[in-house]
Amino acid sequence: MGIRRRLLALSIGIAIPLTLVGLAMLWRLWQESRKELNHSTEEQSELAAVAFEKWIDGQRQSLSTLAAVASEDPRGPFPFAGRLSYIVNTRPHWIDLRILDDKSNLLVAQPRDSPALPTAVLSTLRNEMRRRNSWAVVTDWTGGEGHPVLALAVPVSGGGMIIARIDGAAIGELFRDIELTDGAVIAVFDSQRRVLYRSSTENTYFGTDRSDSPLFSPLIEQSKAVVETTSPYDGVKRVYGLGGVRPSVW
């Protein structure tokens, strides 16, 4: 074999192993980067879920305090009736508040001219409270897909309940100050997988039903997950961190 052929064979013999080592290193770096991305995304989704849980719980505590007092005389008159206006007005996103007896008859409301709750919403609240033997929150979409309202109910001893309706815009306020990296999005869905909030599109997709999306499949068996899929909204492929809100909240 001539010197030129030997040098060519030597260069090929060296180049191929170095290429394989280079590919192996790149693959390992990609795996480590992806692992870090998955962990970061999962962690952020958990933090968002916890923030939402705490916010809902903060709204509930006010109602629980009223329910404890109302339980002393479930049919009224209630000693706090004169303060209901103050209670509602000092909570910017509360729309109204009402107390119902065990037959769903209205005992008191603030504002006094508040429209009646939709029958379907009231029925769902009662069923959920009965099923869980606790308080419940459901989404009222009767105002249109662009205007979600949270109906939060706490039981009163004797079968009655106290219900506050809260403007869904409050969720946007909750996440408004969170700084997201480019391309990152926070989305909140109700128990029926309808969009309550999405950080990048204002209220464009509010009420959109995504119950058929494979995005939520992992949450059937676990409370958190990381999946990669194409967004049904803008067609961008993203890594999604999913954090389920505890059943005691939603």
C-alpha positions in Angstrom: 0.0 0.0 0.0 1.4 3.4 -1.0 2.0 6.2 1.5 -0.9 8.2 0.2 -3.3 5.2 0.7 -2.0 4.5 4.1 -2.6 8.2 5.1 -6.1 8.1 3.7 -6.9 4.9 5.6 -5.4 6.4 8.8 -7.5 9.6 8.4 -10.7 7.6 7.9 -9.9 5.3 10.8 -9.5 8.4 13.1 -12.3 10.5 11.7 -15.0 7.8 12.1 -14.4 7.2 15.8 -14.2 10.9 16.5 -17.5 11.5 14.7 -19.2 8.7 16.7 -17.8 10.2 19.9 -19.0 13.6 18.8 -22.5 12.3 18.1 -22.6 10.5 21.4 -21.7 13.7 23.2 -24.3 15.7 21.4 -26.9 13.1 22.1 -26.0 13.1 25.8 -26.1 16.9 25.9 -29.5 16.9 24.2 -30.8 14.3 26.7 -29.6 16.3 29.6 -31.0 19.6 28.2 -34.4 17.9 27.5 -34.4 16.4 31.0 -33.8 19.8 32.5 -36.5 21.4 30.3 -39.0 18.7 31.3 -38.2 19.2 35.0 -38.4 23.0 34.8 -41.7 22.8 32.9 -43.2 20.3 35.3 -42.1 22.4 38.2 -43.6 25.6 36.8 -46.9 23.9 36.1 -47.1 22.6 39.7 -46.4 26.1 41.0 -49.2 27.5 38.8 -51.6 24.8 40.1 -50.7 25.5 43.7 -51.2 29.3 43.2 -54.6 28.6 41.7 -55.5 26.2 44.6 -54.5 28.8 47.2 -56.5 31.5 45.4 -59.7 29.4 45.3 -59.1 28.4 49.0 -58.9 32.1 49.9 -62.3 32.8 48.3 -63.7 29.8 50.1 -62.6 30.8 53.5 -64.7 34.0 53.5 -67.8 31.9 52.6 -66.9 29.3 55.3 -66.9 32.0 57.9 -70.3 33.2 56.9 -71.6 29.6 56.7 -70.5 28.9 60.3 -72.5 31.9 61.5 -75.5 31.1 59.3 -75.6 27.6 60.7 -76.7 28.9 64.1 -80.0 30.0 62.4 -80.2 28.5 58.9 -83.4 30.4 58.0 -82.2 33.8 59.2 -82.3 36.6 60.0 -78.5 36.6 59.7 -76.4 38.9 61.9 -74.1 39.7 59.0 -76.9 40.6 56.5 -76.1 44.3 56.8 -72.4 43.7 56.0 -72.9 41.7 52.8 -72.6 44.8 50.7 -69.2 45.5 52.2 -68.1 41.9 51.8 -68.9 41.8 48.1 -67.7 45.3 47.3 -64.3 44.8 48.9 -63.6 41.8 46.7 -63.2 43.3 43.2 -64.1 40.2 41.2 -67.0 39.0 43.2 -70.2 39.5 41.2 -72.8 38.6 43.8 -73.4 36.5 46.9 -76.5 34.7 48.0 -77.8 32.4 50.8 -80.2 29.6 49.9 -82.2 27.2 52.2 -82.3 23.5 51.9 -84.9 23.7 49.1 -82.8 26.2 47.1 -85.2 29.1 48.1 -83.4 32.5 48.2 -83.1 33.9 51.7 -80.8 36.9 51.1 -78.7 38.2 48.2 -76.2 41.0 47.6 -76.8 42.9 45.4 -80.5 42.5 46.1 -81.5 42.5 42.5 -79.0 39.7 41.5 -80.4 37.5 38.7 -81.3 34.0 39.7 -78.7 31.3 39.3 -79.1 29.2 36.1 -80.9 25.9 37.1 -78.1 23.8 35.6 -75.4 25.6 37.6 -77.4 25.3 40.9 -78.1 21.6 40.2 -74.5 20.9 39.5 -73.3 22.6 42.7 -75.8 20.7 44.8 -74.7 17.4 43.2 -71.0 18.1 43.6 -71.5 19.1 47.3 -73.5 16.0 48.0 -71.0 13.8 46.2 -68.0 15.2 47.9 -69.7 16.0 51.2 -68.0 19.4 51.0 -67.9 22.7 49.2 -67.7 22.9 45.4 -66.9 25.2 42.5 -68.2 25.0 39.0 -68.0 27.1 35.9 -71.0 29.1 34.7 -70.8 29.7 30.9 -74.3 31.1 30.5 -72.9 34.6 29.9 -71.1 33.3 26.7 -67.8 31.5 26.0 -65.9 34.7 26.4 -67.2 35.4 30.0 -66.6 32.5 32.4 -67.9 32.9 35.9 -66.9 30.7 38.8 -69.8 29.7 41.1 -68.4 28.8 44.5 -70.7 27.2 47.1 -70.2 26.3 50.8 -72.7 24.2 52.7 -74.7 25.6 55.6 -75.8 23.3 58.4 -79.4 22.1 57.7 -79.0 21.7 53.9 -78.6 25.3 52.8 -75.7 26.9 51.0 -73.9 30.2 50.5 -72.8 30.9 46.9 -70.5 33.5 45.5 -70.2 34.2 41.8 -66.7 35.3 40.8 -65.7 36.9 37.5 -63.3 34.6 35.6 -61.1 37.6 34.8 -59.7 37.2 38.3 -57.7 34.3 37.1 -55.9 36.6 34.7 -55.1 38.9 37.6 -53.7 36.0 39.5 -51.1 35.2 36.8 -50.6 38.7 35.4 -47.3 39.4 37.1 -45.6 36.1 36.2 -42.7 36.6 33.8 -42.7 34.0 31.1 -39.9 33.1 28.7 -40.4 33.6 25.0 -43.0 31.2 23.6 -44.1 30.1 27.1 -47.9 30.0 27.8 -50.0 29.5 31.0 -53.4 28.0 30.4 -56.1 27.1 33.0 -58.9 24.7 32.2 -62.0 23.8 34.2 -63.0 20.3 35.1 -64.7 19.9 31.7 -61.4 20.9 29.9 -62.8 24.2 28.8 -60.4 27.2 28.6 -60.7 29.6 31.6 -57.5 31.5 30.9 -54.7 31.5 28.4 -51.9 34.0 28.9 -51.1 34.7 25.2 -54.5 35.3 23.7 -56.6 37.4 26.1 -60.1 35.9 25.9 -60.0 34.6 22.3 -60.3 30.9 23.3 -62.3 31.2 26.5 -64.9 28.4 26.7 -63.2 26.4 24.0 -63.9 22.7 24.7 -60.6 20.7 24.7 -61.9 17.5 26.3 -61.0 15.5 23.2 -57.4 16.6 23.3 -54.7 14.0 24.0 -52.9 16.6 26.1 -54.9 15.7 29.2 -54.6 11.9 28.9 -51.7 11.6 31.3 -53.8 13.3 34.1 -56.2 10.4 34.1 -53.8 8.4 36.2 -51.4 11.0 37.7 -51.5 14.5 39.0 -48.7 15.9 36.9 -47.0 15.1 33.6 -44.9 16.5 30.8 -45.9 16.0 27.2 -44.9 17.3 23.8 -47.6 18.0 21.3 -48.8 20.6 18.8 -51.0 23.4 20.1 -54.5 23.3 18.8 -54.5 27.1 18.9 -51.5 28.3 17.0 -50.0 25.1 15.6 -46.8 25.5 17.5 -45.2 22.3 18.9 -44.5 22.8 22.6 -43.5 20.9 25.7 -46.4 21.1 28.1 -46.2 20.8 31.9 -49.5 19.6 33.3 -50.4 20.2 36.9 -53.8 18.9 38.1 -55.7 21.0 40.7 -56.5 18.8 43.8 -60.0 17.3 43.8 -60.6 19.1 47.1 -60.4 22.3 45.0 -61.9 21.5 41.6 
